[in-house]
Each structure stands twice: as C-alpha cells, then as structure tokens.
Amino acid sequence: MSTRLDQLNEFLKESPEDPFLKYAIAAEYLKQEDEREAMVRFESLVQTHPDYVGTYYHLGKLYEKLNNPELAINTYRSGMEIARKSRNFHALGELQGALSFLTDDDDDDF
C-alpha cells in the first residue's frame, strides 16, 4: 500500500518541475513531523519557483517553530513582495498577519 508521499513522488516523476507537487511533498513531510526534510524542500522551492507564493507562509511558520524568528521575518517579507507583485491579496493578508506576530513594524501594511 503506497503512502500519500509515495503517490506525490510518482506524480513528480511525471511532472518534475511542477511547483504544486513540490509544495505538496514538502507539506507532507511537515505533516509527518520531518521538519528538516520539509525545510529543505520548502527552501528549494523558494529558490527554484520564487513566485509560488504559498511556500513563504509555511516556510516562515517552520522557521518560527524551529526558533529562528529572523529567518521567519525575512521569509514573510519576501513572500509579501511576491504577493504584492502578483496581486494575491489573500496570501498577502496571511503573510502580513504572520509577520505582525513577530514584529511591531507598521511599514508592512498593505
């Protein structure tokens, strides 16, 4: 019986550059509490598909969980920039909300 992760990896073999599949695999590692592998995958996704805005929120939250608030803040801000450029106001709002828990910076209002 194959796991969800096995299935996602099979799909990725068919579409190796699909950012959604890469995201889903990273999220699956996170769900399995393999934070190191999830982080590696999310970081890779940010590098190879920087416009895939959904990655920034989850990577930032993972940095928070791993007690690295500076990386989380930088990740949220990078994601906000991408969200603004793509006019993805839902993602922008989520990133802004996450950032506001870590900073008192009012310059990030949208």
C-alpha positions in Angstrom: 0.0 0.0 0.0 1.5 3.3 -1.1 1.5 6.3 1.1 0.4 9.8 0.1 4.1 10.7 -0.1 4.8 7.8 -2.5 1.9 8.9 -4.7 3.1 12.5 -4.8 6.6 11.4 -5.7 5.3 9.3 -8.5 3.4 12.4 -9.8 6.6 14.4 -9.5 8.4 11.9 -11.8 5.8 12.7 -14.5 6.0 16.5 -13.9 9.3 17.2 -12.3 9.0 21.0 -12.5 5.5 21.3 -11.0 5.8 23.7 -8.1 2.4 22.5 -6.6 3.7 18.9 -6.4 7.0 20.1 -4.8 4.9 22.1 -2.3 2.6 19.2 -1.5 5.6 16.9 -0.9 7.2 19.5 1.5 3.8 19.9 3.3 3.6 16.1 3.6 7.0 15.9 5.2 5.8 18.6 7.6 2.7 16.6 8.4 4.8 13.6 9.1 6.9 15.8 11.5 10.0 15.5 9.4 10.8 19.2 9.8 14.3 19.0 8.4 13.2 17.5 5.2 10.2 19.8 4.9 12.5 22.8 5.4 15.0 21.6 2.7 12.1 21.1 0.3 10.4 24.5 1.1 13.8 26.3 0.8 14.4 24.6 -2.6 11.0 25.6 -3.8 11.6 29.2 -2.9 14.8 29.1 -4.9 13.5 27.3 -7.9 10.0 28.8 -8.0 10.1 32.1 -6.2 6.7 33.2 -7.5 5.0 30.2 -5.8 3.7 32.4 -3.0 2.1 29.8 -0.8 5.5 28.5 0.1 6.6 31.6 2.1 3.9 31.3 4.8 4.6 27.7 5.6 8.4 28.1 5.4 8.1 31.1 7.7 6.0 29.2 10.2 8.5 26.4 10.1 11.3 28.8 10.9 9.3 30.1 13.8 8.8 26.6 15.1 12.5 26.0 14.8 13.1 29.2 16.8 14.6 31.2 14.0 12.4 34.4 14.0 14.8 36.4 11.9 14.6 33.9 9.0 10.8 33.8 9.5 10.5 37.6 9.3 12.7 37.7 6.1 10.7 34.9 4.6 7.3 36.6 5.3 8.6 39.9 3.9 9.9 38.1 0.7 6.6 36.4 0.3 4.7 39.7 0.8 6.7 41.3 -2.0 5.8 38.4 -4.4 2.2 38.5 -3.3 2.0 42.3 -4.0 3.6 41.8 -7.4 1.1 39.1 -8.3 -1.8 41.0 -6.7 -2.5 37.9 -4.5 -4.2 39.8 -1.7 -5.3 36.7 0.2 -1.7 35.5 0.5 -0.5 39.0 1.3 -3.0 39.2 4.2 -1.9 35.8 5.6 1.8 36.8 5.4 1.1 40.2 6.9 -0.8 38.5 9.8 2.1 36.1 10.4 4.6 38.9 10.3 2.6 41.1 12.7 3.0 38.4 15.4 6.8 38.7 15.2 7.3 42.4 14.7 5.8 45.8 15.5 6.7 47.0 12.1 3.9 49.2 10.7 5.7 49.6 7.4 4.3 46.3 6.1 0.7 47.5 5.9 -1.0 46.7 2.6 
